[in-house]
Amino acid sequence: MSNIKFPGIHIFFDKIMALFSPFSRQAQAFLAVAEELHFGRAAERLHISQPPLSQQIRQFEAQAGARLIERTTRSVRLTAAGQIMLAALQRMATDGQTALDAARRVSAGVAGFLRLGFTSTAAYRLVPAVLGAYHARYPDVHLTMQELTSDALLHDLQSERLDLVLTRRYDDMRGHGVTFTEIDREPLVVALPMAHPLARRRTIPIRLLAEAALIDSDRGGSQYSHTLLRELFACNDVTPRYVTESVLPTILALVESAVGVAIVPASVRELRPRGVAYRPLAAPMQRDSILFAARRGDSLNPTVDAFLGVIADWRARAPKVQGRQR
């Protein structure tokens, strides 16, 4: 059997054997002699003299219950048992180095897993842009994703089924051991059928929506948007006339079918239905925010910090969403 030397292997081996065996010094001595096939060079490698090295080899053989090394005045050879022992110890040392490297990579957030939750409206602008950058930077992280409503996302975050959530805030989400940080803000726009009279305007004052047939956001499926629209109309002293309610992207299908008009985040334009026009909404309090939510003080998963680092880089470079027409 050829004797393959692993540079620095005795260092990793000593770390691992110190955890599992009281005989690590003797095992390290055997490994040095078995690789060098020379007691003098093995002693120099271990920074000890030859007599204690010979003693450690005898102690290791006694613990193994087998003769491992055959030594004459002219040569040092491994017995069949010694060859098996050498191969086993080298595998253990290699596996130990692999384990140490894997632990360091997970600790640095460049490997491991990340469970990400998001709302549907976060998927139109933020999720595609950030996920592409994150995967390119951390290809060894196993990423799982769930699209849920905001309240379901919060529940799964609190119960540790998710590590990080991209969502839109509403009052019931405050507290609960969760921290929120705004990562994107975009204007609201009015989605209209192409033939709607208001589609001829460059912008739409909110007061003109008082007589329009409005499509509301479903309370159960999109509580945040449902609450935001009510606050928006109340703040501007407008009484809306709702004709139905639904969730995105079904809302846009209803608009395209001329069932009514809807107020949506500007990034929803990325869905690009053919029969829908978008016009900026002219009203106070007409911007919408996307936030990331994480458990307060939770630092067990380093991939969360790595993901937030990618978000920070994206925020610094991302163009602002404008309420442009289409």
Buried (B, 14 or more C-beta within 10 A) or exposed (E): EEEEEBEEBBEBBBBBBEEEEEBBBBBBBBBBBBBBBBBEBBBBBBEBEEEEBBEBBEBBBEEBEEEBBEEEEEEBEBBEBBBBBBEEBBEBBBEBBEEEEEEEBBEBBBBBEBBBBBBBBBBBBBBEBBBEBBEEBBEEBEBEBBBBBBBBBBBBBBEEEBBBBBBBBBEEBEEEEBEBEEBBEBBBBBBBBBEBEBBEBEBBEBEBBBEBBBBBBBEEBBBBBBBBBBEBBEEBEBEBEEBEBBBBBEBBBBBBEBBBBBBBBBBBBEBEBEBBBBBBBBBEEBBBBBBBBBBEEBEEBBBBEBBBBBBEBBEEEBEEBEBEBE
